[in-house]
């Protein structure tokens, strides 16, 4: 488009004398930085003639930003901060919500974003927002501007919806749908792989010994009672009576933890170190479907005696995923260290960190149970 005040006014659907800094900034960013820089002087004259001069500070920051973009020295964050300093561009991150790119927003996100822009335009018109102070990086002005946006996001609309929860709930639903689809795909792939392998019998004696040990741990309260109970979604004083059901519930919970640790509903202290159990929960949650698919198929194929240390499990993932790199493997080994510790308690691996007959039968079964559709 030709960058003049009237073209921008047509895009913004408002007269030239009502154009905002955001309207101008977005129009500039839609062009190459070289074209935008060349157009700035004439655009400024047009807006002065239209009775909408904006401010010298705005034009100075616009020119500086375009020059930095043209030189390749402007970061994405710096450009975003300049856009937000116009006073009516919402913050990219507000509380727990991150806005999607404009062309990827759902109708709901687009609606809430538009409503927030309108709210900020109202504040600007009322003189409650000073864009020049925002552009200068004034800490108090920036903090107040963010707080206004957060407050708006948490204030019910006339129809009762709270913008923050509306967009967060939608994002959660989308993530869950994507996660469920990935889970179903991984389950199908695992079942296809297991169908081509020999049957894995249930080692009844080993299962009984493991169940007795688990029940003893749950009664005594010693580690890892709380962690296993949270993972499996069971109560230590009300365990499944069937040994296989008990074992698989806990082993499947390692793959997909069912509950939070006791006390996790308390307000977290961001400066406190994680407890061992909390660290384990974080590690288990970081393992994805591909990690477990690689491990389950490799152990099922290898059989009892297969090396199953954390490094071995990370190696299975690297072998399975050609895109895996060394630093990812190192991270996976750290996460699998927590898995192996719990498997040792369940009797899935022995003290030499090799797969036991119980683990050969149970780990693939537990992964399938973790990924089975929930009723």
N, C-alpha and C positions, 0 to 999 in steps of 0.2 A: 504494500500500500504506500501511497505518498504520505510522508509524515508531516501533516499539517494539523492545525487545531480542529478543522472541520471534519477531517477524516477520523480523528480520535473521538470527537464528539459523536459522530455517527456510530462508532463501535461501542461507546459507553452509553449511548441512548440518553444523552443529556446535552444541553447547550454548552457552547465553549466557555461561557462565563461561569459555568457551574462545574467544570472539570476539576477533579481532585488530583493531588500529587500521585496517587496510586494509578489513576487513569493514564497519566503521562508516563510514569515509570514503566508500566506494563507495555505501553506502546513502544517505548524506547527499547525494551528488552526483546520485543518481537522482531526487531531489525538486527542487522549486523552492527557491531559496536562502531565500526567505521562510519556507516551510514547514519547511525543515530547521533554520533558526535558532530558530523557535518550539518545535521538538520537542527541542532539545538538553538543556535542564534536566531534563525528565522521563526522557529516555533515559539521562542520566548517573546519575540516582537508581536507575534499574532495574539498571544494570550494577554499581553499588556494592552493591546488595542481592544481586545474583547472585554477589558475590565477585570481580568483574572490574572494578575501578575505573579501570583504565588510569592516566593521569597528568594532573595539572593542566595540564602543558604541552600535552598533546594536545588537551584540551578548549578551552584558550585559542586554539590555532591553528585548531581547527575553527570556533570562533565567529568569529574574525577572517576566515577564508577565506570563510565563508558570507556575512558582512556585506559583504565586498568584492565578491563575486559579485552580491549583491542590488543593490549600488550601481553596478555596471557598471564597476568600476575594476580588477577582477582580470583578468589576462591568462591566456591558455590555458597558457602556460609556467609561470606562478606556481601555477596550480591543479594542473598535473601535478607540479611540484616538491613541493607539499604532499602529494599522494597518494603520491609516492615516499618521502617522509620518514616514512611509516608503518613503513618497514623491510621490508615484504614485497611491495611493488609494484615489479616490475622497472623498471629505467630504460628510458625510451622508446627511447633509442639506446644500443646496446652495441657498441662496436667499429665494425665496418662494417655492422651490421644495425640496421634500424629496424623496430620492430613495427608491423604493420598495426593499424587500429582493431579492437576486439574482434569486431564483427559481420562483419568482412571477412577474418579470419584463416583460413588453410587449416587442415585437420585437423592437419597437421604443425606449423604455427606454434602452434596452440592447445595441442597436446601439450607442446611445448617450453616455452611460456610457463607452463603449469600446473606442469611439473616444476621450473621455476626458482622459482615461488612457493613450492612445497613445500620447496625447498632453503632459501630465505630464512626460511621459517617455522621450520625446524629451527635455523638460526643464532639467530633471535630467542629461541626457547625455551631455547637453551643460553647465552643471555646474551652472545653474541658481537656482537650488534648493539644499539646504544643509540638508539632512535628519537628520544628527546628531544634528543640531540646532533645528529641529522640535521635535526630540525625547527628547531634553533637556527642551522643553517647552518655548523656546525663544519667547517672545511675538511678536517682530517685524517680525521674520521669519514666525510665524504662521499666522499673519495678512496678510503678503504679499502673502503667499501661498493660503489663502482663496480668496484674491482679484484676483489672477491670474485665479483661477477657475471660479469665478463669471464673470470675463471679457470674458473668453472663452465661457461661457454659453450664453452670450449676443452678441457674434460676429457671423455674418452670415457665414454659411458654403458655399462652392463653389456652391451648388445647391440653395442657397438663404434662406434655413431654418435657423432660429435662435434656437439653442438647447433649451434654456429656455422656449420659447413660444411653441415650439413643444411638449415638455413633459408636460407643464402645461395645454395646451389646451386639450391634450389627457386625462389627469387626470380629467379635468373639464367635458369632454364629458362622461367619465366613471361614474363619480359621478352623473351627471344628469340622465344618463340612470338608475342607481340604484335607484335614488330618484323617478323617474317617475314610476318605477316598484312597489316600496313600496307604492306610492300614489294610483296607480291603485288597488292594493290589499286592501288597507285601504278603498277606496271608495266602492269597491264591498262588503266588510264586513259591512260597515255602511248601505248601501242600503238594504242588507239582513236583518239587525236588524230592520230598520225602517219599512220594509214591514210587519213585524209581530206586529207592534204597531198600535194603532188607528190613523186615519188621524188627522192632526194638521191644523185647519182652519187658514186662514189669518185674523188677527184682524184688520180690515180696519181702524177703528177709531184710535186705538193705533199706527198704521203705519203712518197715516196722522199726528198725533201729533209729532211723532218722526221725521218724515221728515221735518216738519216745524222747529223743534228745530235744526236739523242738518243744514238746510239752513241758519238759523240765525247765528249759530256758524261760518259757512263758510264765511258769509258776514262780520261779526264783526272782524274776525281775532283772536278771543280769543281761548285759549286752549280748545280742542286739534286739531284745524283746520289743522295745518301743518302735524301733525302726522297722522291724519285720511286720509288726502289727499294723503300722500305718501303711506300709507298702501293700500288704495283703487285704487291707480293709477288714480286719478281724479284731475281735476283742480278746485279750489274753485270757479272760475268765470265761469265755464262751467260744471255744474253738470247734471247728467242724469235727464230728466224731469219726468220719471216715479218714483213714490215713492218707490215701491218694488225694482226696479233696483238700485236706489240710496242706499237704506238700505243694500241690499245684497252685493253690490260692496264694501261698507265700512266694513261690517261684515266679508266678505270673505277675505278682505285685512288684517284683524287682524290675521286670520289663516295663510295666505300666503302673506306677504307684497309684493306689486308690484313695488314700486319705492324706491329710496333713499330719505332721507330728503333733502330739499333744502340746498345747500351749502356743501353737502357731497363730492362733487368732489374736494374740496379744499384739500391741503396737510394736513393730520391730525397731530396734535401735540400729540406725545405719552405721554407727561407729563401732559396734560390738563385733567381735570375731564370731564366725559361725561355729556352732558346736560340731562335734564329729558327725552326729546324726544329720544335722542340717546340711553339712557339707556333702554327705552321702546322697541325700535327697536331691540336691542340686546336680550332682554328677549323674544320677540315674535319669533325671529329667532331661539331661543334655544328650542322651543317646537316642538316635532316631531309628526309623524303621530299617534303613539300609544296614545300620550297625548290627541290629539284632538278626536280620535276615542272613547276613554274612556269617555271624557266629553260630546260629542254630544249624544252618546247612553244613558248615564245616565240621562242627562237633558230631552231628548225626552221621556224616560221611566217615569221619575218622574212627569213631567207636571208642570203647573204654580204653584208657591209657593215653588218649590224645593229649598232648601238652595244652594246658588251659590257663596259663598265667595271664596277667593283664597284657603283657607284651605280645603273647601268642594271639590273644583275642583281637588286639589292634592289628596284628599282622593279617588275620583272616579278613578284616575289613579292607585293608590295603590291597590284598590280593583280589578281593571281590570287586572293588571300585578302582578302576584304572585312573580315575581323576584324583585319587587320594594322594597327598603329598606327605613328606616327612613330618612337618610340624603338626599336621592334622593327626597323623598316627601317634605322635607323642601325646597330644591332647587326649586321644581316644584311650591310650594306655592308662593315663591318669584316671579317667572315668571308670574304666573297666576294673581298676584296682578295687573300687568299692564293691563291684559286682562279685568279684572272686572271693572277697572276704565273707560276703553273705552266702555265697554258694558253698563255702567250706562248712559253714554252720549247718546248712541243709544237707550236706553229704553229697553234693553234686560234683565236687572236686575233692581230692584227698590232700594230705598235708604237703605232698610234693607238687601240688597244683596240676594234677592230671585228672582227666575226666573219669569218673567212676561209672559203673554200670547204672547206678541210679540217675546220675546226670545224663548219661547217654539216652536213657528212656525219657527222663523228665524235662530236660531243658527244651527240646523241640515241642513237647506237649504244652509246656508252660507258655512258650511264645505264641503258640496257636490259641491257647485259652485267652491270653492277654489281648489278642487281636480279633477274637470272635465277636460278631455283632452283639451289641448289648440289647437285652430285652427291655 
